[in-house]
Amino acid sequence: MICDDWYVREIAANILEKIGWIPTDPVARSYYLIGRKGRDELVEVGPSAVSPLVQSLADGDWHIRKSVAQVLGEIRDASAIDPLIRAKGPEMP
């Protein structure tokens, strides 16, 4: 499960990097890259990144959801279609 606070994810990823942690499996790498906002690297991970990215579609910040949707679009995995359709858009004033 992904933390729902982008700032906490970012700090956790930065700390993991500082202590020299290197994710060895693609799913762990995906969670790490989500925290680091490693868009291009997430695309390179490919379909293994879809599940962690789909979880990020529930983020409270629409900017994060937008970035996640763009990455999922670049990965082009069919399993992301329904979650993308159901994803919440930006809040309207």
Backbone hydrogen bonds in HBPLUS format (Angstrom, degrees):
<---DONOR---> <-ACCEPTOR-->    atom                        ^
c    i                          cat <-CA-CA->   ^        H-A-AA   ^      H-
h    n   atom  resd res      DA  || num        DHA   H-A  angle D-A-AA Bond
n    s   type  num  typ     dist DA aas  dist angle  dist       angle   num
A0009-ARG N   A0005-ASP O   3.09 MM   4  6.45 161.9  2.12 156.0 161.5     1
A0010-GLU N   A0006-TRP O   2.92 MM   4  6.12 156.3  1.98 146.7 153.0     2
A0011-ILE N   A0007-TYR O   2.99 MM   4  6.23 164.1  2.02 149.8 153.7     3
A0012-ALA N   A0008-VAL O   2.89 MM   4  6.05 167.1  1.91 153.6 157.6     4
A0013-ALA N   A0009-ARG O   2.96 MM   4  6.13 161.0  1.99 148.5 153.5     5
A0014-ASN N   A0010-GLU O   2.98 MM   4  6.21 157.1  2.04 148.1 154.5     6
A0015-ILE N   A0011-ILE O   2.90 MM   4  6.17 156.7  1.96 153.8 160.0     7
A0016-LEU N   A0012-ALA O   2.92 MM   4  6.16 163.8  1.95 152.0 156.6     8
A0017-GLU N   A0013-ALA O   2.97 MM   4  6.19 154.3  2.04 145.2 152.2     9
A0018-LYS N   A0014-ASN O   2.95 MM   4  6.21 155.9  2.01 144.7 151.4    10
A0019-ILE N   A0015-ILE O   3.00 MM   4  6.32 147.2  2.11 152.7 160.8    11
A0021-TRP N   A0016-LEU O   2.94 MM   5  5.29 149.9  2.03 165.6 158.5    12
A0020-GLY N   A0017-GLU O   3.01 MM   3  5.09 155.1  2.08 104.2 111.6    13
A0029-ARG N   A0025-ASP O   2.91 MM   4  6.12 160.4  1.95 156.5 163.1    14
A0030-SER N   A0026-PRO O   2.90 MM   4  6.02 143.0  2.04 134.6 144.3    15
A0030-SER N   A0027-VAL O   3.08 MM   3  4.94 117.1  2.49  90.7 106.2    16
A0031-TYR N   A0027-VAL O   3.05 MM   4  6.45 159.3  2.09 154.4 157.8    17
A0032-TYR N   A0028-ALA O   3.01 MM   4  6.23 164.0  2.04 151.3 156.0    18
A0033-LEU N   A0029-ARG O   2.80 MM   4  6.01 159.5  1.84 149.6 155.5    19
A0034-ILE N   A0030-SER O   2.85 MM   4  6.07 146.2  1.96 148.8 158.2    20
A0035-GLY N   A0031-TYR O   3.16 MM   4  6.48 156.1  2.22 145.8 151.1    21
A0036-ARG N   A0032-TYR O   3.00 MM   4  6.33 144.7  2.13 142.1 152.9    22
A0037-LYS N   A0033-LEU O   2.79 MM   4  5.71 110.6  2.28 134.9 151.1    23
A0038-GLY N   A0033-LEU O   2.82 MM   5  4.85 168.2  1.83 144.1 147.5    24
A0037-LYS N   A0034-ILE O   3.19 MM   3  4.92 148.5  2.30  93.5 102.9    25
A0042-LEU N   A0038-GLY O   2.87 MM   4  6.09 150.6  1.96 155.9 165.3    26
A0043-VAL N   A0039-ARG O   3.11 MM   4  6.47 153.4  2.19 150.9 157.6    27
A0044-GLU N   A0040-ASP O   3.09 MM   4  6.42 151.4  2.18 142.3 150.2    28
A0045-VAL N   A0041-GLU O   2.95 MM   4  6.32 142.4  2.09 144.0 154.3    29
A0046-GLY N   A0042-LEU O   3.23 MM   4  6.58 147.6  2.34 143.1 150.7    30
A0046-GLY N   A0043-VAL O   3.13 MM   3  5.18 122.7  2.48  95.7 109.7    31
A0049-ALA N   A0046-GLY O   2.86 MM   3  5.73 162.0  1.89 132.0 137.5    32
A0050-VAL N   A0047-PRO O   3.13 MM   3  5.27 158.5  2.18 106.7 113.3    33
A0053-LEU N   A0049-ALA O   3.02 MM   4  6.09 157.2  2.07 153.8 161.1    34
A0054-VAL N   A0050-VAL O   2.76 MM   4  5.94 157.5  1.81 158.8 165.3    35
A0055-GLN N   A0051-SER O   3.14 MM   4  6.43 154.3  2.20 149.4 155.4    36
A0056-SER N   A0052-PRO O   3.25 MM   4  6.57 140.6  2.41 135.9 146.1    37
A0056-SER N   A0053-LEU O   2.90 MM   3  4.96 122.3  2.24  96.7 112.4    38
A0057-LEU N   A0054-VAL O   3.04 MM   3  5.23 152.4  2.11 103.5 112.2    39
A0058-ALA N   A0055-GLN O   3.28 MM   3  6.02 167.8  2.30 116.0 119.5    40
A0059-ASP N   A0056-SER O   3.06 MM   3  5.31 165.1  2.08 113.8 115.9    41
A0064-ILE N   A0061-ASP O   3.07 MM   3  5.45 124.4  2.39 106.2 118.9    42
A0065-ARG N   A0061-ASP O   3.15 MM   4  6.57 162.8  2.18 151.3 156.0    43
A0066-LYS N   A0062-TRP O   2.86 MM   4  5.99 153.3  1.93 143.0 150.2    44
A0067-SER N   A0063-HIS O   3.04 MM   4  6.31 161.7  2.08 145.8 149.9    45
A0068-VAL N   A0064-ILE O   2.87 MM   4  6.12 163.4  1.90 158.1 163.1    46
A0069-ALA N   A0065-ARG O   2.88 MM   4  6.06 160.8  1.92 148.4 153.7    47
A0070-GLN N   A0066-LYS O   2.99 MM   4  6.26 153.1  2.06 147.6 155.0    48
A0071-VAL N   A0067-SER O   2.96 MM   4  6.28 158.2  2.01 150.6 156.1    49
A0072-LEU N   A0068-VAL O   2.86 MM   4  6.14 166.0  1.88 156.9 160.9    50
A0073-GLY N   A0069-ALA O   2.92 MM   4  6.11 149.8  2.01 142.5 151.0    51
A0074-GLU N   A0070-GLN O   3.02 MM   4  6.33 144.0  2.15 142.7 152.2    52
A0074-GLU N   A0071-VAL O   3.04 MM   3  5.06 120.3  2.41  95.2 110.3    53
A0075-ILE N   A0071-VAL O   2.92 MM   4  6.26 145.0  2.04 149.7 160.1    54
A0076-ARG N   A0072-LEU O   3.02 MM   4  6.24 148.9  2.12 146.0 153.7    55
A0080-ALA N   A0077-ASP O   3.06 MM   3  5.88 168.3  2.08 125.6 129.4    56
A0081-ILE N   A0078-ALA O   3.15 MM   3  5.52 166.1  2.17 114.4 118.7    57
A0084-LEU N   A0080-ALA O   2.98 MM   4  6.02 151.8  2.06 148.7 157.0    58
A0085-ILE N   A0081-ILE O   2.96 MM   4  6.25 152.1  2.03 152.3 160.5    59
A0086-ARG N   A0082-ASP O   3.02 MM   4  6.30 153.9  2.09 153.7 160.4    60
A0087-ALA N   A0083-PRO O   2.97 MM   4  5.98 117.1  2.38 136.2 151.3    61
A0087-ALA N   A0084-LEU O   3.27 MM   3  5.04 145.9  2.40  92.9 102.7    62
